[in-house]
Amino acid sequence: MPNAVKVFFSYSHRDEALRDELATHLSMMKRQGVIEAWHDREISAGSESANAIDENLEVADIILLLVSANFLASDYCYDKEKLEKQIQETETELKQLDQQLEEIEQKLF
């Protein structure tokens, strides 16, 4: 769906059952085309996993971090998926959006 919000799941593979449970909760939104969910288990055999992860992180509208002790202990979750960088970029974008909204609000009132 072109208007579907792209959701990227980041999780420790030790928490795969929890990710599956979350996906079940979101299944209605996926079925209705509201969201388009992706996680690394959707990488097809023969594909380069690092590239697939990077590409899907770049296009994601929402990055869901399934934070657990396993996630925090995982070097892969922290380093390879570059989540800290993504979070910082998103915070910067949100600050810019907030400033723009304030300017619009001032013009309206």
N, C-alpha and C positions, 0 to 999 in steps of 0.2 A: 504494500500500500504506500503510495507516495506521501500521504499525510501522517503516516504512523510515526510515533515517537520511537527512535532507535534506542534500545536499552542494552547496555553492556553489563554482563554479570562478571564481577571479579571476586574470586573465592579461592580458598585452599581446596585442593582435591580431596583432602581428608573430610571436608564438609560438603561433599557432593550430594549427599542425601538431603541436607538442608537446602541446597540450591534447587534440587528437584521439587522439594516441598514449596518453596517460594514460587517456582515456575507454575506449579499447580494453582496457587492462589491468584496468579496473574493470567491464567489461561483464558478467562472470559474476555479480558481486555485484548489479548492476542487474537482471539477468534473474531472479535468485532473490528479488528484492524486498528485499534487505538495504539497498540505498541507492536514493535517488532523486536523480539528478544534475541540476544546472541551470547554465547559463551564458548569457551575453547573446545568443548567436546563436539562442537559442530564443524570443526576443522576436518576436511576430508583427507583420507589417506593420500599420502604423496605431496600434500601441500606443505609449505614451509610455515610452521606454527608461529614463529616470531613475526613474520610479515602479516599473517592473518590477524593476529592479535593487534598489532600496530594499526593496521587498516581499519579494523572495527572500533578501536579506541578513538581514532580520528573522527569517524563519522557519527559516533554515539552522541545522542542528545542528553542521555542520562547514563551515568556510570554508577551502578549499584555495587557498593562494597559490602560483601558479607563478612563483616569484621568479627573475628573470633580469635581465640588464643592461637589456633592453627594458622590463621591468616597472618597475624602479627609475627609469628615465628618463621614464616615462609619468606626466604630471600627472593624467590621468584615473584611472588605477588608484589613485593615492594620494589625490587629492582627492575625486573624484566618488563613489567607492565607500565612502568614509569608513572605510577598513579600520583605520586607527590607532585610531579610536574603538571599533570592534568588538573589536579585540584587547584594548584596555584593559578593556572591559566583561567580556570572557571571562576575563581574568586575575583580575578582582575576584570573579567568580562562582566560579572555581576555588579562590581563597583561602578564600571562605566555605564552600565544600563541604569543603575540607580541614579547616577548624576543626570543622565538624559531624561529620566522620568521627572526628576525634580525641576529641570528646566522647562519641560512641557507643562508641568503643574503650575509653575510660576506664570507662564504665559496665559494659561487658562483662567487663573484667578487673579 
